[in-house]
Amino acid sequence: MTMVTRRETLSLLSALAALAARPGLAQDAVEERVGMTLGQPLPFDPGMVQVKARVLASKPYVPGAVVPQEWVDLTYDQFQEIWFDTRHSLWRETDGAAQVEFFPAGLYNPPVVTINAVEDGRFRPVIFELRTFDMTDRFPDLPEEGMGFSGFRLLGELEAKGQFQEYAVFQGATYFRAIGKGQAYGLSARGLALGTGSTAGEEFPVFREFWVEAADPGAPEVVIHALMDSPSVAGAFTFTIRKGDVTEMTVESRLFPRVDLTEVGIAPETSMFLFDQTNRNRFDDFRDAVHDSDGLLMLTGAGETLWRPLANPDTLGFSVFSDTSPRGFGLMQRARNMTDFADLVAHYERRPSLWVEPQGDWGAGAVMLVEIPADKEIYDNIVCFWRPADPLLAGQEYSFSYRLHWCADAPVEGRVARVRNTRTGARIFEEGRLFTVDFEAHPALGDNPDQLVARVSTAAGAITSTVIRQNPATGGMRLDFTLVAPEGTASEMRADLVRNGAPVTETWLYRWMDVA
């Protein structure tokens, strides 16, 4: 985290004034690109987004425009009857490395979002027109006046040369998501989280305006700028997106709080976890598991690797993992076989993991994990983010940079054995609850359980019957232990395996509450 100086902003203002003085720009005609109408051009500099955010934050918050009520009142089924006509995709007629398609506002996303196309140092607003959308004869006859976009998606040559397909989407509040090669959409990221899980309720900032830079032919990256606003904070974001087997996004954010932000979430992720082997008995479902992510992975500033399996609790769960200068964190999907889910439609085994790699020193704070009770897979009930130890103060400016990896697994050095699975069930012939933790095969782990020592602890209750066994099905090791804890007590557990005095596995963390 870095502070932004006022001198930087004054420099940016001077640069913008010089750009605006360029002759002839305001007189350029409105332009059409494959039927998409673009507004008059204006000079563009990335610093202008930061200036706009600073100016917004210096004034009282004013809500942005929303679409006519008739568009908000559409049913889900009705809204499926309109879609963008791909023949009008922005930059479809060029040899550029990216194309853009658009979503209409309405229903779940009523705010109108301004989207600008940036080329040759100038930007033009993309004009919303119903004629660029297709619709069935069942779609109602609704007014075009006051309508606008809710977001857009990027298309590029992800799987095959010459085949443009969608690989990133920006739509709704500050939500966005992406995929790498061979993946299917799953969890989402956000620009900022405010008050997530708090009793006062959550505030959802909105990306009000985007500037999408045209990508040259063969260019590996696409650059997008976004202006964020909300009652509590304004912000400027730059996303540099590189698609591939792993799609990477370098995110540079500058935040301008209107009020002191005490419950802020940096680099937030939102996912879904309904059930797996730990809570399978709660759901009458043909599948063995249903989730977009199955665990929170953290690499601490001290170099320890932590694995926290996700849960679908009976009541709101809020976990805090304090750290200083974190090296990375994110929600992972480690179940990668179709047989893990037995779902031939949803293909949860193809959902991406999302790893946050901080750039620079983020200082002291905590990775926060919010787990919300859910009874259906349509709900995104898992949120994680970084919360700085100190509040972000009103009138100040803050900078956070990080890299997002939309990947199959986190890009971290595998010095220790990973947790492969967690299972739990009631003991039959003795008191307590049995937990099993499977660790994958790894050279550090070895193949002799007698050379390993289990370190298992709980903040409430007691741990008994600890056993380490080799698991012939995985080639790794299984740790068995029993938790004996009072009913209604939340037990925060911690476990790892040690060989010759050194940890050889990830540190397994879990919270269990016996409500039976």
N, C-alpha and C positions, 0 to 999 in steps of 0.2 A: 504494500500500500504506500502510495506517495501523495504528498500534498501538491496542489497545482497553484502556481504563483499568479498574482494579478498581472505581473509584467508579461507573462506568456499570453494572457488574454488581450492585453493592449496591443501586443505584436500582431496577433491574429486579426484584430479589428483593422489595423493599418493595412494589412495584406488584402483584406476584403474590400476596403475602400479603393485600393488601387485596381483590383479586378473590376469593380463596378464602373470604374472610369473608362474602361475599354470601349471605344466607339462602335456603334452599329448593332450591338447585341439586342437591344430592346426592339429594334425595327425588324428583326428576322421574322419570317412568316411562320404560322402554325404548320407543323409537319405531320405527315401520315407515314407510319411504318407498317406495312402489311395490314392496313385498315385500322391500326391503333393510332389515335390522334394524340400528338404530343403538343404541349403548350409552348409558349415562347421561351427561348433559351436565356439563361442567366449564367454569369460566371460561377464556377464551383471551385471551392477549396475545402479540404477536409476540416480545416479549423473552423469553418463557418458553423458546423454543427455544434461544436463546443460553445461558440459564442451564443448561438440561439438558446442552448440549454442554460447558460449563465443568465441570459436576459429573462428567460421564463422564470427561473428560480428567484429573481429579484422582485418579481411581481406576485400579487395574490393569484392563487390557482383559479383558472377558468376552464371548466369542462369543454372538451372538444365536441365537434358536431357528431350527431348520430343520424342514422337513416330514418326515413319516414316510418311511422308506426306500423303501416301495413306490411312492411318488410320484416319488422320485428315479430309480428303476430303470425307469421308463417309457421306451419307445423314442420316437424322434421321431414316427413314424407314429401311435403310440398317443396321444401328447400332442395331435395334431391332431384327435382325436375328441372333445375337450371345449372348449367356448367359452362366453363369458359370454352370458346371455340378455338381449338389449338391452331387453326390456320392464321390466327391473329397474334400468335406468340411474339413477344418483343424480341428483336434481333434474329428472327427466324430467317430473314432474307439475307443475312450476312454469313460469313465464314467464322464468326466468333465462337469462342469455346463455351458459351452459355446462352441459354434462352430463358425467358421469363413468362410465366402464365399467372393469371390473376383470379382472386376469389371475390364474389360480391359480398358486401356487408349485409347484415340482417340476422334474424333468429338469435343464435348464441353469441354473435359478434356484431353488435350494432354500431360501435364507433366507426367513423369514416377515417380511413388511413390515407394519407397522401403518399404517392409513390412517384419518384423521379428517376428518369433515365439519364445517366451521366456519360458523356462522350466528348473527347477532345477539350477537356477543361471547362465544359459547359453542362448544365443540367436543364432538362425539360420535364415538366410534370406530365405524367400519363393521364389522359382524360378518360373518365369513366363513361362508357356508352353501352347501352343494352344490346346494341347490334353486334357487339363482339362476343356475346354469349349465345349459346344454344339452349333451347328449352322445349319441353314437350307441350302438347296441346292441353295438358292438365294444369300447367302452371298458370296462376292467376294473372290477370291483366293489372299490373301495378305501376305506379308513377315512376318515371325515371328521374324527375327533378328531385334533388336532394340526395340522390344515391351516390355511392362511392365504393371503394375497395375495402375489404377487411384484411387483405394480406396477399401474399404471392408465393410461388414456388419456383425453384431453380431447376433447370434441366441441363444435362450434359452427357457426355459420352462416358458413362460409368462402367457398363458391362462390356460394350462392344464399340468399335470404331464406326462412326456414322450413325449410331443409334442413340438418339437423345432421350433420356429418361429422367424422371424426377429423383432428386437426391437430397433436397433441403426445402423446408417450408417455414415461413414466418407468418403466423396468423394468431390473433387473439391475445389481448393484453401485451405482455412481452414474451410470449411463448414462441419457441422455435424448436425444430428437431431435424435430424439428418440420419442418413444411413451410409454405410460403406458397401463395397461390392458384395453381392450375395445376401444382403441383409433385408429385413422388412421393418417398417416403422414400429417403434415401441415407445420407450420413455421420451420425455421432452425436457428441454432446458428452458430457463427464463433469464431475462436480463437482470431482475432484482426481485427479491422476496421481502415483504414488509409485514411483520406481525403474524407470520405463519404459526398456527397452533396457539396463539394467544387468546385469552378470554375476551379481549376487546375486539376481536375479529381481524380479518386480514384485509390489507389494502393492496389493490392490484394496479401497479403502474401500467401505462400503455405506451407502446411505440406509436407516436403520432405521425411520424414522417420517416420515409426511407429514401436513400439515394443509392441506386444500384449502378455500379460502374460496368460499362461494357467490357467484356473480356476479349483480348486479341485472339486470333486463330491459334490454337494449340496452347494457349496460356494455361498454366497449371492451377491458377487461383482466380477466384472471383472476390471482389471487395464490395462490401455493403456497409453503409453508414445509417445510423438510426438515431432519431431524437425521441427521448423518453420523457414522460411527464406524469405527475400524480399530485394529489394534494400535499404530500410531504416532501417530494424531491423531484428534481429534473435531472436529466443525464444525457450524455452523448456516448454512443457506442460505435466502434468500428469492428466489423467481422471480416477476417481474411480467411476464405474457405478454400481448402484444397481437397478435392474428392479423390477416392481411390479405394484400395482394399480396406484401409482405415481412412475415414474422412476426418480431417483435422480442421478446427476453427481456432484461429488466434483472435482472442477477444480483448480489445482495449476499451475500458470504460472510464468515464469521468462523471462523478456524481456531485450534485450541487443541492444539498439539503435545504429545504425551507424551514424545517423544524429539526430538533435533535432526534436522531434515529437511534433508538436503543434496542430495537428488535429487528435489525436488518439482516438479510441473508445475501451473501455474495456467491455468485456462480451456482444458483439453485438448480436442482434437478427434481423432476416429478415423475413418478412411476406407479406401477400397479403390482400389488402382491395380494393374491386371494388365498391360496393354500399351496402347501407342499407336504412332505412327509411329517412335518412337525405338527400340523393341524388338520390333516386329511379327514379325520373323523367328524369334523364340523360340517362337511359339505357332501350332499348327495349328488355326485357328479361322476360321469363316466370316465373322466380324465384323471391321471395320477397327480397332476399339478397344474396350476394356472397362475402364471406371473410373467411380467415383463422383466423383472429383476428379482434376484434371490438373495442378494447380500450387499452390504456396504463394505467397501475395501478402503483402507487408509494406510498411507505411508507417512509416518510421523516425522517431525523435524529431527528426532533422534535416530531415525532409521528403522524403527520397529514397524512391522507389517501387521495390521489388525484386520480381522474379518468378523463382521457382525451379521449373521443370518437375519433376514427380514422376518417380521411377524405381522399378523393381522390380529391386533389385540381386541379385547372386549370393550376397552375404554381407551381414550386418546393416550398414546404413548409419546413421550418426549425424552430423548436420550442426548446427553452432552458428552463429547469427547474432546477434552481440553488439550491444546497443543500450542507450540510456538514454531513459526516458520514451517508450516506443513509442506511436504514434498508432493502430496497428491491425495485425492480422495474421489470416490464416485460409486454409483450404483452399478453393480455387475450382474450379468446373466451368465452363470457358469453351467447351467443345464443346457447342453448343446446337442443332445440326441433326440430325435423325434419320439423315441420310446419314453423319454422323460415326461412327456405330456400326452402322447397318444391322440393328438389333435391334428387332423389332416387339413383343417381349414385355417386356423389361427397361426399355426407354425411359430409357437413361442420360442422354439429353439433357434430361430433366426433373428430374434430381437437383439439390437445392439446393446453393449455395455457403454457407459459414458464415464470417462476418466477426466478429472480436472487436474491440470498441472499448473500450479501457480508460477507466474513469472515475477521475479523479484522477491523480496522479503515481505511476507504478509504479517509478520510480527505475532503477537499473542492473540489467542482467540479460541474458538472451538468449532469442530465439525458437529453440526446439529442434525439429528435424525428424528423426523416426525412420522409416526405411524398411526393412521386413522382407521377405525373400524370400518369394514366394508363387507357387503353381502353379495355383491355382483362384480364381475370383471370389468364393467363399464366405468368404474370409478378409479381415478388415479388417487390412491390413498397413501402414497409414500412420498415424502419430501426430504431432501438433504441439502445442506448449504454450509458455508463458512460464515461465522459470526465473529467480527472483531471484538476484542476484549473491551475496547473503549468505544463509546457512542460516536457516531458521525455527527458533528455539530453543525447547527444551522449557520449559514453564512460562510462556511468553509468549503473547500473543494478537495475531492479525494479521487485518487486514481488507482484502479485495480486492473491488472493485466493477467491473463491466463490463457492456457491452450486447452481446448476440448478435443478429446479423442473419441469418436464414435467407432467402437471397435468390438472385436470378439472378446478380447481380454486386455487388461491394463498393460501399458507399455512400461512395466517395471522389471527390474532384474530379479529373476527367480532364485534367490539365494537360499530360500527355505521352502519346505513342502507346503503346498496350498491345501486349504480345507476343500474337500470335495462334496461332502454332504453332512447334514445334521438330521438326526432322528430322535424322537422321544416317545415314551409311553409309560403307562403305570406299571410298577412292579407288581408281580402276581404273588410271589411267596415271601416277600419281605416289604417293609415299610419304605415309602419314598417313590421317586420317579426316576426311571432309567433314561440316560442320555447317551447317544453314541455319536462320535465325531470321526468321520473318515478323512484321513489325510492322503493325498496322492503320493505315488512313488517319487522319491527324490534321492539323489546321491547323499545328501546331508543326513537323510533319515536312516539310510542303511536298510538291511533286511533282517536284523536281529532285534526283536522287541526287548530282549533282556538287557540290551545296551542303552535303552531309553528310560528316561524318568519323566513321569507326568506331573506337571504342576497345575493343580486344579483348586480354585478357591471360589467362595461365594460370600456376598455381603450379608446374606441372611440365611439361616439354617446351617446345615452341615453337609459335607461331601463324604460319601462312603463308597466302598467296593470299587476302587479304581483299578482298572485292568487295561493293559496294552496288548493288542493282538495283531498279528499280520493278517491282512485281508487278501485272500487269494483271488478274489474277484477284481480287485483294483491294482494289486501289486504293492499297495501302500500299507499304512497302519490304521488300525481302528482303536480309538480311545473310548472305553466304557466307564461310566461312573454313575452313582446314584445321588440325587439331591433329596435331602430330608429337610423340609421347611414347613413352618406353620401355615395353615390355610389362610389365604388372603394376603400373604406377604410377598412382596416383589423381591425376587432373588436375582441379583446381578452377578453373573458367573464369568469366570475367566479361566482359560486353559491353554496350555501349550506343551510340547514335548521337548526335552533337553537331552543332548548327547555330549558327553565329555565336558559338561558344564556350560555348553553353549546352546541357545535355542535353535532348533532345526525345523520348526514349523511356524506358520502364521500363528498369531495370538488370537484364539477364538473367544469371542464375547457374546453373551446372550442374556436376555432378561426373561425370567419365567415367573408368572403369578398363578398360584393354584387357587382357582375360584370354585372348585368343586365342593 
